Amino acid sequence: MVVNKVKIDIQDLNVWFGSKHVIKDINMGIKPNAVTAVMGPSGCGKTTLIRAINRLNELIRGSKTTGEIYIDKKKVYSKDTDIFELRRRVGMVFQKPNPFPISIYENIAFGPKLHNMADGEELEAIVEKSLKGGALWDEVKDRLNDNAFSLSGGQQQRLCIARALAVEPDIILMDEPCSALDPASTAKIEMLIRELAENYTVIIVTHNLQQAARVSDLTAFMYVGKLVEYGSTKRVFEKPESELAEEYITGKFG
Amino acid sequence: MIKQSRRKETWRKIKGAIVLILCLTGIVLTLVSLAALLFDAFQQGLPWLDLQFLTSFASRRPEQAGILVALFGSIWVVGLTALVSFPLGVGAALYLEEYAPQNRFTSFIQLNIANLAGVPSIVYGILGLALFVEALALGRSILAGALTLSLLILPVIIIVSQEAIRSVPATDRQGAYALGATRWQVTREVVLPQALPGMLTGTILALSRAIGEAAPMIAIAALVYVPFTPTGPLDRFTVMPIQIFNWVNQPQSEFRGLAAAGILVLLAVLLSMNSFAVFIRNRYQMRGR
C-alpha cells in the first residue's frame, strides 16, 4: 500500500462506455489533505477515473461502472448513496473554465442556494469566504455584480474553484484545470492548489509533467485504462518502477 | 498544358458568375414581388385607412365599414393561442431534450412532430371543427379558434425550443451537476434561463404565422357577420384574414380598397410582432458571451 491513511479507496474499478473498456481494474488509495496527480497520455482514462469519484460518468449514456469506491469508508456506488450530497462533498473543476452566464456573486451563490445552505448575510459571508479561498476576492470585491464572462480566463477558472468551495466539499477534483490558461494564470492556480491541500483532498489530472512535479505529493501514472505506477511524486519522478512510466517521464512518448 | 489550365480557369470564373447571377435573381425577384404587393396595398388601401376604418364594425356600405371586430378577434385569438401553446411547447421540448430516454418511442415522437409541422393548415381547421367546435361543444368560439391555432403552431414551437435547449453548452450543465444539482434544478437554473430568449423568439414568429392564417379560421369561425367585439373566450369572433377574404369576395370595387386597408393593418401587426421578436433576441442573446 502506497498510502497508509486513506480518504478515498478505489477498489477493482472498471468503467465501460458502451463496449469500450475505459478503466481496467484500478485499485488505489487517495491520501487526505494532499495533492494527488494523475498523469498519462491522452485517452488513458484519467478524466474518467476522477469522474467515477463523483459519479459524473453516469451523465453519459451507455456508461457502466463496476467495483467500488469508498469515501471515508462509505460506499459511493450503493443504492443508499445520496448522489447530490456526494457531489456536494466532491467538488469539481473542469478543463475549460465554465462559469454560468450570470454575475460573479450569483455564480458562487449558485451551489449554496441549490442545497439551501444559507441566505441573506450568511450567504454573503459564504460568497466572500469562497472567493478568498479561490484567491479571487481582492480582484473582484468591487464588481461582484458584473457578469462572470467579464473576467479573464484565469480569473474565470479561479471563480470555478471558488464556486466549488462554496458548497463546503472535502474533496476537490481538477480535470486539467490549467490546460486552457497562460503561464501566469497557471502559476497562480498552482499556488492555490498547494494552499487548498491544507484543508482539502485534491486530485488533479494533468498532461503536464512539470506541473505534476510542482504541485503534487503523490503521482499516479495511467496507461490505456490501467494504473501503471503510483507513489510519492519524488519517487515516481526519480526512480520510476515501470518502464512505461520511465519512458513517459523522460519524454519518449506522450 | 497551359492552354488547358487557362481554359479551366475561365470555366471556373464563368461558373462563379452563373451562381452569383442565380442568387441575385432570387433576391431581386423576392424583393420586387414584395415591393409590388406593398405598392398595390398602399395605393388601394391608403385612402381607406383612417381612424373610422379602425374603429368601425363591418358594414354593407363600404364607407361605413371598418376592421375593429376582426382586429379585436385576431388579438384575442393570438393572445389565447400564446397562453396555450407556449407552456405546452416548452414543456414538450424540455421533456424530449432533458428527460426522455433515447429509444425508439422517443424518436418516433420526434419524427411525428417534424411531420406535423408540415401538415397543411386547413387540415388543422377541419380537426379543430370536429374536435373543439363539435365534440367538446365549444362552439364557434375564440377558445376553439385558439386551441386550433395552438395545435397548428405547437410543432414549430417544440422544434424551435428544442434547438434553443440544445444550444445551452454541455459544460454548463456538467458544472451544475458537479455542484450537486438535481435534474430539475439544472433544467430550471441553467437550461431554461439560457434557452428562454430563443424559445420566445421562435414562439413569436410562430404566432405571427398564426395571425395570418385564414384557412383554419374559416373552418372554425365561418364566414359570418359578427356585430360586436368579443368580451370573453367563448364569444363568437372573426379575424382579420377572414374579414379581408370577405371583402375581396364582394362585388363592389370599393371593397377592394377596404381589403387592401385590412392587409395594411395586418401587415402592421405582423411587423410589430416580428420586431418584438428581434428585440428580445438582441437583448438577451448570449449575454456577455
Chai-1 contact restraints between the chains, C-beta under 6 A:
chainA,res_idxA,chainB,res_idxB,connection_type,confidence,min_distance_angstrom,max_distance_angstrom,comment,restraint_id
A,F84,B,G180,contact,1.0,0.0,6.0,A-B,restraint_1
A,F84,B,T182,contact,1.0,0.0,6.0,A-B,restraint_2
A,R87,B,A178,contact,1.0,0.0,6.0,A-B,restraint_3
A,R87,B,G180,contact,1.0,0.0,6.0,A-B,restraint_4
A,R88,B,G180,contact,1.0,0.0,6.0,A-B,restraint_5
A,M92,B,A178,contact,1.0,0.0,6.0,A-B,restraint_6
A,N98,B,T171,contact,1.0,0.0,6.0,A-B,restraint_7
A,N98,B,D172,contact,1.0,0.0,6.0,A-B,restraint_8
A,N98,B,G175,contact,1.0,0.0,6.0,A-B,restraint_9
A,P101,B,R287,contact,1.0,0.0,6.0,A-B,restraint_10
A,P101,B,G288,contact,1.0,0.0,6.0,A-B,restraint_11
A,G111,B,L179,contact,1.0,0.0,6.0,A-B,restraint_12
A,L114,B,A181,contact,1.0,0.0,6.0,A-B,restraint_13
A,L114,B,Q185,contact,1.0,0.0,6.0,A-B,restraint_14
A,N147,B,G288,contact,1.0,0.0,6.0,A-B,restraint_15
A,F149,B,G288,contact,1.0,0.0,6.0,A-B,restraint_16
A,F149,B,R289,contact,1.0,0.0,6.0,A-B,restraint_17
A,V167,B,L179,contact,1.0,0.0,6.0,A-B,restraint_18
